[in-house]
């Protein structure tokens, strides 16, 4: 913890990017009495937030946003305004060659630079490769040569920069924003201390201070650890399928060992973090990141293996019910979803099939599936009634609760191991 007097932030805090991290962070800060300016380029998002509504599904977020908007502590805009703190929470995808794409971070940083007056704190929350916070300092310096930046003037900068990566689980975001430990890495020790004081307003976990590059790398390591362990489980699934074994029984028995905790296999790895962040490490040290790269390739291969399993069972001109499109159960987030990739590849490989996608948390197909005439969104009952093959891709509570006995006479592909007898 940084210690010292709690800051007042008279001009408020601007959160740039009102997505799955930015909007909950804005709401939690506003709930602690901070004046928050939410910034997003999507006018629909801006209008919804200003109306006290949310555009993402997250438990209790709708009530919290409505309350802080009604209290006048959270407003949204497309334009940046003067503030004491700027929190950047924009997407950081990778390019086609798995190189980090910092386009959104750079655009946000250069826009922030235009409204700086000196004395501000800029925090990067987006997950980025090591060196990204330093790059932000350089971008601001290019836009504002009148300001002293920490990479040039570490002893007395006009603007302070730090990285504080998010560390929450979708579905528990509001809870974990408060309870989880945080890592804060500044370009200077003073940058770290100033950033920590912001998070002390709502974070009840331990706040660890370090330098920016270390904080950036620590976040990548967290998600890469998960990816490598999931890859082990997915590779076991492939091996067991080849040997005619039930991988879930094998893992269950192996996990009785007191020092073994094998994760569960699935149709791949999705979401904006675990499926992306390992590539940032691989790009930073390609010759050394051999295991990390191999794990990514194992997980990226899983959707095709599911497609092959479905294709074997699906009759010519048949109908397949594809249950679930989100990247994990009981959320509406479809980013990097392996379930979406399975359906897309199946549409490509078997244009003779009708694919009935069931997603309780979506009102429309994502763009990558809407392009196929053979893929349609259906309710669960209709999809089951009309299907020759049923594929469980996401174990949403509603889908996992299905009794497989009621699916007799259909081909079944259970990628989550919940329908085992």
SVG drawing of the C-alpha trace seen along z (x, -y; Angstrom):
<svg xmlns="http://www.w3.org/2000/svg" viewBox="-39 -24 55 72">
<polyline fill="none" stroke="black" stroke-width="0.4" points="0.0,0.0 1.2,-3.5 0.2,-5.3 -0.4,-9.1 -3.5,-11.2 -6.4,-10.0 -6.5,-12.1 -9.6,-14.2 -9.6,-14.1 -11.4,-17.4 -11.6,-17.2 -12.6,-13.5 -11.3,-10.3 -11.8,-9.6 -12.1,-5.9 -11.4,-5.4 -13.2,-2.3 -16.5,-1.2 -16.3,2.5 -16.1,5.5 -13.5,3.9 -13.9,0.1 -17.6,-0.1 -17.4,2.0 -14.3,0.0 -16.1,-3.3 -19.1,-2.2 -17.0,-1.0 -15.0,-4.2 -18.2,-6.3 -19.7,-4.2 -16.7,-5.3 -17.6,-9.0 -15.3,-9.7 -16.6,-11.8 -16.2,-9.5 -16.2,-10.5 -16.7,-7.4 -15.4,-7.7 -16.3,-5.4 -16.4,-5.8 -19.7,-3.8 -22.6,-6.3 -24.9,-3.4 -22.8,-2.6 -22.6,-6.3 -26.4,-6.7 -27.1,-3.5 -24.7,-4.4 -26.1,-8.0 -29.6,-6.4 -28.4,-4.2 -28.4,-1.1 -25.6,1.4 -24.7,3.1 -23.0,6.1 -24.2,8.9 -22.5,8.9 -24.3,9.7 -25.4,6.6 -23.7,4.2 -27.0,2.8 -28.2,1.8 -24.8,0.2 -24.6,-1.8 -28.2,-3.0 -27.5,-4.2 -24.3,-6.1 -25.7,-7.7 -28.8,-8.8 -26.5,-10.3 -24.6,-12.2 -21.3,-10.6 -21.0,-8.7 -21.6,-10.2 -20.5,-9.0 -19.2,-10.8 -17.4,-10.2 -15.0,-13.1 -12.2,-13.3 -12.5,-15.9 -9.9,-17.3 -9.5,-15.0 -7.0,-14.3 -6.6,-10.6 -7.1,-8.8 -7.6,-5.0 -7.1,-3.3 -9.2,-0.1 -9.3,0.4 -8.9,3.7 -5.5,5.1 -6.0,7.8 -3.2,9.4 -2.7,9.1 -3.0,11.9 0.6,12.9 0.0,13.0 1.9,9.7 0.4,7.4 -1.9,4.8 -1.6,1.6 -3.6,-0.5 -6.4,-1.3 -4.0,-2.0 -2.0,-4.4 -5.1,-6.2 -6.4,-6.6 -3.0,-7.8 -2.6,-10.4 -6.2,-11.6 -5.5,-12.0 -2.3,-13.9 -4.4,-16.7 -6.2,-17.5 -3.4,-17.2 -2.6,-20.3 0.1,-18.9 -0.1,-17.0 -2.2,-14.2 -1.9,-10.5 -2.4,-8.1 -3.0,-4.4 -2.9,-1.6 -5.2,1.3 -5.3,3.0 -3.2,6.1 -0.1,5.3 3.4,6.6 6.3,5.3 7.3,1.8 3.8,0.6 3.5,-1.9 6.8,-3.3 5.6,-3.6 2.6,-5.6 5.0,-8.0 6.8,-8.4 3.6,-8.9 2.5,-11.7 5.9,-13.3 5.5,-13.3 2.1,-15.0 3.0,-17.4 6.7,-18.4 5.8,-21.1 5.3,-18.5 8.0,-16.6 7.3,-12.8 8.7,-10.1 10.8,-8.3 12.7,-11.5 12.5,-13.3 12.0,-10.6 12.8,-12.9 10.2,-15.6 7.7,-14.7 4.6,-16.8 2.6,-13.6 2.8,-10.3 2.2,-6.9 1.6,-3.4 0.3,0.0 -2.3,1.8 -3.6,4.8 -7.2,6.0 -7.4,9.4 -11.1,10.3 -13.3,13.3 -16.3,12.5 -19.4,13.2 -17.7,12.0 -16.2,8.8 -17.7,6.4 -16.7,8.8 -13.2,9.3 -12.5,5.7 -12.8,5.1 -11.4,8.3 -8.5,9.3 -4.9,8.3 -3.6,5.8 -0.2,5.2 0.7,1.5 3.8,0.8 4.9,-2.8 7.5,-4.3 9.0,-5.7 8.4,-4.8 6.3,-8.0 4.2,-7.0 3.5,-3.7 2.6,-5.4 0.2,-7.8 -1.5,-5.0 -1.8,-2.9 -3.7,-5.7 -6.4,-5.5 -6.9,-1.7 -6.8,-2.1 -10.2,-3.8 -11.9,-0.5 -9.4,2.4 -9.5,4.4 -6.8,6.8 -3.0,6.3 -1.6,3.7 1.9,4.6 4.2,1.9 6.7,2.6 8.0,1.2 5.8,1.0 7.5,3.6 7.4,6.1 3.7,5.5 3.0,5.9 4.9,9.2 3.2,10.5 -0.2,10.1 0.9,12.1 2.3,14.8 -1.0,15.2 -2.9,15.9 -0.2,17.9 0.0,20.2 -3.7,21.0 -3.2,21.5 -0.4,24.0 -2.3,26.0 -5.4,26.1 -3.3,27.2 -2.1,30.2 -5.7,31.1 -6.7,30.7 -3.8,32.7 -4.8,35.5 -8.3,35.4 -6.8,35.9 -4.6,38.8 -7.5,40.4 -9.7,40.2 -7.1,42.0 -6.8,44.7 -10.5,45.1 -10.4,43.8 -12.7,41.4 -10.4,38.4 -12.7,37.0 -12.4,40.3 -8.7,40.3 -8.3,36.8 -10.6,37.4 -8.6,40.4 -5.3,38.6 -6.5,35.6 -6.8,37.9 -3.1,37.5 -2.5,34.8 -0.1,32.8 -2.0,33.2 -4.7,30.8 -5.2,31.3 -7.7,28.9 -10.7,29.9 -10.5,30.1 -12.8,28.4 -13.3,27.2 -10.5,24.7 -9.6,21.5 -11.4,18.2 -11.9,14.8 -9.8,11.7 -7.1,12.7 -6.0,16.4 -6.3,16.9 -4.4,13.7 -1.8,12.9 0.5,15.9 1.2,14.6 2.5,11.3 5.1,13.3 5.9,15.4 6.3,12.2 8.6,10.6 10.9,13.6 10.1,16.0 13.2,18.2 12.7,18.8 8.9,19.2 8.8,22.7 6.4,24.3 4.2,21.3 3.9,21.3 3.2,25.1 0.5,24.7 -1.2,22.0 -1.1,24.3 -2.5,27.2 -5.5,25.1 -6.0,23.5 -6.2,27.0 -9.1,28.1 -12.0,26.5 -11.0,28.5 -10.9,31.8 -14.5,31.0 -15.5,30.3 -14.1,33.7 -16.1,35.4 -19.3,33.8 -18.8,34.3 -18.4,38.1 -21.9,38.3 -23.8,35.7 -25.7,37.3 -25.7,35.7 -28.1,32.7 -28.6,33.1 -29.2,30.6 -26.8,30.0 -27.7,28.2 -24.7,26.2 -25.3,25.4 -23.5,22.3 -21.4,19.6 -19.9,17.7 -16.2,18.3 -17.2,19.5 -20.4,20.5 -23.0,18.0 -21.6,14.9 -22.4,13.0 -18.8,12.5 -18.1,14.1 -14.6,12.7 -12.2,15.3 -14.8,18.0 -13.8,21.5 -17.5,22.4 -17.9,19.7 -14.9,21.1 -16.3,24.6 -19.5,23.5 -17.7,21.3 -15.4,24.2 -18.3,26.6 -20.2,24.2 -17.1,24.1 -16.4,27.9 -20.1,29.1 -22.2,26.6 -24.8,29.3 -25.6,29.1 -28.1,26.8 -26.5,25.5 -28.8,24.3 -26.9,22.2 -28.3,21.9 -26.9,19.0 -29.1,17.9 -27.1,14.7 -27.3,13.5 -30.1,12.0 -28.2,12.3 -25.4,14.2 -21.9,12.7 -20.8,11.3 -18.5,14.2 -21.5,16.6 -24.1,14.3 -22.3,14.5 -23.3,18.1 -26.9,18.9 -26.7,22.3 -26.2,21.0 -29.3,19.7 -30.0,18.7 -32.6,20.9 -34.1,21.4 -33.1,24.5 -36.4,26.4 -36.6,25.9 -33.0,26.8 -33.3,30.0 -36.5,31.0 -35.1,30.5 -31.5,31.8 -29.9,35.0 -26.7,34.3 -26.4,32.2 -23.1,30.6 -22.5,29.2 -19.9,26.4 -20.5,24.2 -21.8,25.5 -24.2,22.7 -26.3,23.8 -29.4,24.1 -27.6,26.3 -25.6,28.4 -28.8,29.3 -30.2,31.2 -30.8,34.8 -28.9,36.7 -31.5,39.5 -34.0,37.0 -31.6,36.8 -31.8,40.5 -31.7,41.2 -29.4,38.3 -25.7,38.1 -24.0,36.5 -20.8,34.6 -20.1,33.4 -17.0,31.2 -17.4,30.4 -17.9,33.9 -21.1,33.0 -23.3,35.7 -21.3,38.7 -23.3,41.6"/>
</svg>
